[in-house]
Amino acid sequence: MKKFKIILLIPVFVLFLGVNFAGAADVTYSVDTTVDLSSPDINLTILSGSVATSVTVNAGSVVVTVPESGIFKITSADRYFNFSGETQFGVITKNCASPSLETLTITAPAGIAQTITITPGSSACSLGGGGGAVTSPAAIPAVSATPATPAIPTVTSATPATPATPATPAAKVYNFGTKTLKNGSKGEPVMELQRFLNQVLNLGLKIDGKLGPKTIAVIKKWQKANGLVADGLIGPKTKVKMNASLK
């Protein structure tokens, strides 16, 4: 398939089957944009003001990546929505405004992009049964990314793929020891703290039992986000809060 450049000021876009709308930078839709799934033969509409890093139209589904702190809205004129993907850190809201209109809103938290697969259902949404939300606390990344220079996205061919269903991790209680952990602490309790941060924030820390200033900076952000005093000290209250956040 040939590549085409798309100018965002055109009133309406039509995205065809097997086409990926992606670029080096995030794109804000200035107008409502039509997505033609072809199979099933229905149209979806991306609402103006939506922000996305990429939008891939596959056979019967749309895969969208929403950048950190971004909001993406898509509507269906005659179907309800199913969705799957990285919902554990963000907020997804489904709103059935009438028996023939459902709006799906994806809100990505600060520091975490969301990749969601959207699949229209087999029938119209139902008033009183089409709404709902999936929520959880936003995660704080270890290092903030440098924003890329905005660019006009290009159209590239995409190979349809079936998204994998993420496994649900088993609940775990971490043993952080009895002493307060701080910058310079070492040992098995620090290794448990590193394992916790890798599981919850996906930091990819080396499990070496050494607590340094970069990890302390992440701890302070986590404490602030969870209503604790952001002092970088891992004491009894912080330890209890960490284990409670896994339930």
C-alpha positions in Angstrom: 0.0 0.0 0.0 1.3 3.5 -0.9 1.9 6.0 1.8 -0.2 9.2 1.9 0.3 12.4 3.9 -2.9 13.6 5.7 -3.5 17.3 6.5 -5.4 17.7 9.8 -7.4 20.7 8.7 -9.5 18.6 6.2 -13.1 18.5 7.6 -13.4 14.6 7.5 -11.0 11.7 7.3 -11.9 8.2 6.2 -9.4 5.6 7.6 -9.5 2.3 5.6 -9.2 -1.3 6.7 -5.6 -2.3 7.5 -4.3 1.3 7.7 -2.3 2.7 10.6 -2.5 6.4 11.4 0.8 7.1 13.3 3.6 9.7 13.6 6.7 10.6 15.5 4.6 12.9 17.7 1.2 13.0 19.3 -1.7 14.2 17.1 -4.7 16.2 18.2 -7.8 15.8 16.0 -9.1 19.2 15.1 -12.4 17.8 13.6 -14.5 14.7 14.0 -12.9 11.9 12.0 -14.7 8.9 10.4 -13.2 5.4 10.8 -14.6 2.8 8.3 -14.2 -0.7 9.7 -15.6 -2.4 6.6 -16.0 -5.7 8.5 -18.4 -5.3 10.2 -19.7 -2.7 7.8 -20.0 0.2 10.3 -18.5 3.6 10.8 -17.0 4.9 14.1 -16.2 8.6 14.8 -13.1 9.9 16.5 -14.3 13.1 18.2 -12.5 16.4 17.7 -10.1 17.3 20.5 -9.0 13.6 20.9 -5.2 13.1 21.2 -3.4 9.9 20.0 0.1 8.8 19.2 -1.1 6.2 16.8 -4.4 4.7 15.5 -4.4 1.4 13.7 -7.5 0.2 11.9 -7.6 -3.7 11.7 -10.3 -6.1 10.6 -13.2 -5.4 13.0 -11.2 -3.4 15.5 -9.3 -0.2 16.2 -6.0 -0.1 18.2 -5.3 3.3 19.7 -2.3 4.5 21.7 -3.1 7.5 23.9 -0.1 9.5 25.2 0.4 10.3 28.8 -2.2 12.8 30.2 -4.1 12.5 26.9 -7.8 12.0 26.3 -9.3 10.1 23.3 -13.0 9.8 22.5 -14.6 7.6 19.9 -18.4 7.1 19.2 -20.5 4.4 17.5 -23.8 5.3 15.9 -25.3 1.8 16.3 -23.1 -0.5 18.3 -21.8 -0.8 21.9 -18.1 -1.2 22.5 -15.8 -3.9 23.9 -12.2 -3.0 24.8 -9.0 -4.6 26.1 -5.4 -3.4 26.8 -3.5 -1.4 29.3 -6.4 -0.2 31.5 -4.6 -0.8 34.8 -3.2 2.7 35.1 -5.8 4.8 33.2 -9.5 5.5 33.1 -11.9 4.2 30.4 -15.5 5.4 30.5 -18.4 4.0 28.4 -21.5 6.2 28.1 -24.6 5.1 26.3 -26.4 8.5 25.5 -29.3 6.8 23.6 -30.1 3.4 22.2 -28.2 4.3 19.1 -25.1 6.2 20.4 -22.3 5.1 22.6 -19.2 7.1 23.4 -15.9 5.5 24.7 -13.5 7.8 26.5 -9.9 6.8 27.2 -8.0 9.0 29.7 -4.3 8.2 30.1 -2.6 9.2 33.4 0.5 11.3 33.8 3.6 9.4 32.8 1.8 6.4 31.3 0.7 6.0 27.7 -2.3 3.6 27.1 -2.7 1.2 24.2 -6.3 0.0 23.9 -8.0 -2.3 21.4 -11.6 -1.2 20.6 -14.0 -3.7 19.1 -17.7 -2.8 18.3 -20.2 -5.2 19.8 -22.9 -7.0 17.9 -25.8 -4.8 18.8 -26.8 -1.2 19.9 -25.9 0.0 23.4 -28.5 -0.3 26.1 -29.6 2.7 28.3 -28.7 2.0 31.9 -26.4 -0.8 30.8 -24.0 0.8 28.4 -22.2 3.0 30.9 -19.3 2.2 33.2 -15.7 2.9 34.0 -12.4 1.1 34.6 -10.1 3.1 36.9 -6.9 2.8 38.9 -4.2 5.1 40.4 -1.9 6.7 37.9 1.7 5.5 38.0 4.8 7.7 38.1 7.6 6.9 35.7 11.3 6.9 36.9 12.4 9.3 34.2 10.3 11.8 32.2 10.5 11.4 28.5 11.7 14.4 26.3 8.8 15.5 24.1 9.3 14.8 20.4 9.2 17.5 17.7 5.6 17.6 16.3 5.3 16.1 12.8 2.5 15.4 10.3 1.6 11.7 10.7 1.9 9.3 7.8 -0.3 6.5 6.7 1.4 3.1 6.7 0.1 -0.4 6.2 -0.5 -2.5 9.3 -0.8 -6.3 9.7 -3.9 -7.2 11.7 -3.1 -9.0 14.9 -5.1 -10.5 17.8 -4.1 -8.6 21.0 -3.0 -10.8 23.9 -5.1 -10.8 27.1 -2.8 -9.6 30.0 -2.5 -12.1 32.8 -3.8 -11.0 36.2 -0.9 -11.0 38.7 -1.3 -12.9 41.9 -1.5 -10.9 45.1 1.8 -10.7 47.0 2.8 -9.4 50.3 6.3 -7.9 50.4 8.5 -8.2 53.4 10.2 -4.8 53.7 11.7 -5.6 57.2 11.2 -3.7 60.4 13.7 -0.9 60.0 13.0 2.3 58.1 14.6 2.2 54.7 16.3 5.3 53.3 19.0 6.4 50.9 22.0 4.2 51.4 20.1 1.3 52.9 21.1 -2.2 51.8 20.0 -5.8 52.2 17.0 -8.1 51.6 14.3 -5.5 52.6 15.7 -3.2 49.9 15.6 -6.1 47.3 11.9 -6.6 48.3 11.3 -2.8 47.7 13.0 -3.1 44.3 10.8 -6.0 43.4 7.7 -4.0 44.5 8.7 -1.0 42.4 9.3 -3.3 39.3 5.9 -4.9 39.7 3.9 -1.8 40.4 5.7 0.8 38.3 7.5 -1.4 35.8 10.8 0.4 36.5 13.2 -2.5 35.5 15.4 -1.9 38.6 18.4 -4.2 39.1 17.7 -6.3 42.2 20.9 -5.6 44.0 19.7 -4.6 47.5 21.2 -1.1 47.3 18.9 1.9 47.7 20.1 5.0 45.9 18.9 8.6 45.3 17.1 7.9 42.0 15.0 5.2 43.6 14.3 7.6 46.6 13.0 10.2 44.1 10.5 7.7 42.7 9.5 6.7 46.3 8.7 10.4 47.0 6.5 10.7 44.0 4.7 7.4 44.9 4.2 8.7 48.5 2.7 12.0 47.3 0.4 10.2 44.8 -0.9 7.9 47.6 -1.6 10.5 50.2 1.6 10.0 52.3 4.3 12.5 53.4 6.7 12.6 50.5 9.9 12.3 52.6 11.5 9.4 50.8 11.6 7.3 54.0 10.1 3.9 53.8 8.7 3.5 57.3 5.7 1.5 58.7 3.0 3.7 57.1 4.6 3.6 53.6 5.2 -0.2 53.9 1.5 -0.9 54.9 0.3 1.4 52.0 2.5 -0.4 49.5 1.2 -3.8 50.4 -2.4 -2.5 50.6 -2.1 -1.1 47.0 -1.7 -4.7 45.7 -5.0 -5.9 46.9 
